[in-house]
C-alpha cells in the first residue's frame, strides 16, 4: 500500500475518532439533561429529598462510568488502528 493511502487511512481514523467523541459527548449531555428532570421533581418532596439526591448521585456516577468506558473503548480502537497502520507502513 502506498504512503498516500496510508496517510488517508490515518486521517480517516482520526476523523472517525473525533466524530465518535463529539457524538458521544452530545449524547451524554442529552442523557444527563433528561435524567435530571425526574430527580428535580422528586427532590421537591422534602421527606424523600435526601434519598432522591442519593439515588441521583449513584445514577449519575454509573451513567458517567458507562460513557467513560465507551470512550476508553473508542480510544483503544483508534490507537489499535493507528498502530496497525504504522506497522503496515514500516512493513512496506
C-alpha positions as a printed Julia matrix, in Angstrom:
92×3 Matrix{Float64}:
   0.0    0.0    0.0
   1.4    3.4   -0.92
   2.15   6.19   1.56
  -0.7    8.41   0.34
  -3.25   5.68   1.0
  -1.83   5.04   4.46
  -1.94   8.75   5.26
  -5.56   8.89   4.09
  -6.41   5.93   6.3
  -4.7    7.62   9.27
  -6.72  10.76   8.55
  -9.92   8.75   8.31
  -9.12   7.02  11.59
  -8.6   10.39  13.28
 -11.79  11.79  11.78
 -13.85   8.81  12.93
 -12.33   9.04  16.42
 -13.19  12.74  16.68
 -16.72  12.18  15.35
 -17.38   9.35  17.8
 -16.08  11.51  20.66
 -18.2   14.5   19.69
 -21.28  12.36  19.19
 -20.75  10.6   22.49
 -20.39  13.94  24.31
 -23.64  15.21  22.78
 -25.48  12.01  23.67
 -24.15  12.06  27.23
 -25.15  15.7   27.74
 -28.65  14.98  26.43
 -28.95  11.84  28.55
 -27.86  13.69  31.69
 -30.25  16.56  31.0
 -33.2   14.22  30.59
 -32.23  12.22  33.69
 -32.11  15.37  35.85
 -35.78  16.21  35.24
 -37.48  13.49  37.33
 -34.9   13.9   40.1
 -35.61  17.63  40.26
 -39.34  16.98  40.52
 -38.95  14.3   43.19
 -36.47  16.38  45.19
 -39.21  18.94  45.81
 -40.87  16.48  48.2
 -38.99  17.21  51.39
 -39.46  13.8   53.07
 -37.78  11.97  50.19
 -35.35  14.67  49.02
 -32.26  13.15  50.7
 -32.99   9.72  49.22
 -33.62  11.26  45.79
 -30.27  13.04  45.95
 -28.53   9.78  46.88
 -30.16   7.86  44.04
 -29.38  10.69  41.61
 -25.72  10.67  42.65
 -25.49   6.89  42.19
 -27.29   7.0   38.83
 -25.09   9.84  37.61
 -21.92   8.01  38.66
 -22.97   4.79  36.97
 -24.01   6.56  33.79
 -20.78   8.56  33.71
 -18.83   5.34  34.17
 -20.57   3.75  31.21
 -19.8    6.73  28.98
 -16.18   6.73  30.18
 -15.96   3.04  29.31
 -17.3    3.72  25.82
 -14.72   6.5   25.42
 -11.93   4.17  26.51
 -13.02   1.5   24.03
 -13.22   4.1   21.27
  -9.74   5.36  22.11
  -8.44   1.79  22.2
  -9.88   1.17  18.74
  -8.34   4.41  17.45
  -4.89   3.58  18.81
  -5.1   -0.02  17.6
  -5.9    1.09  14.06
  -3.22   3.79  14.25
  -0.57   1.33  15.44
  -1.6   -1.21  12.83
  -1.27   1.35  10.05
   2.14   2.45  11.34
   3.34  -1.16  11.43
   1.88  -1.75   7.99
   3.76   1.27   6.68
   7.02   0.02   8.22
   6.45  -3.37   6.64
   6.27  -1.99   3.09
